[in-house]
Amino acid sequence: MIRMFIRHKVKDYRAWRKGYDGFDAERRTMGVTGAAVFQTAGDPTDVTVWHDFETLAKAKKFAGSQHLKDVMKHAGVKSVPKIWFASEAK
């Protein structure tokens, strides 16, 4: 399993969350098997999301998709997302 983390600032969390939740079914068709959303304590516009994938290739394809970039822009992401990938240490 690969976990992809995305951290970015949003204009308005509620508006962003509506866009994020509206993209749920499509995310799953793009290979996402699990997800969670976090806000930085004291700054609700600083959002970190993780998504799980079966493989690194699927995670990278998702992260690089133009559709994802379009959805993020429309939802109000206002900073360049910081994206990184990790696998569970054993």
C-alpha angles and dihedrals in degrees: 000000000000123000118206117201123201123187124184144140120254131201095228123005096210092051091045092049091052090054092045094050091046089058094053099102092046092048089057092052087051092059105271110145099175139005146178136186127217134182123209110253107259095013115069091181092064103084131184120190130183127201127188124220136179093235141017089239091059091047093050092047090053093046092051098045118122089216091061090049091051093049091049092050092048091049091056106261103167104181134057104269118242106220128186137164129221140175125207114271114233 
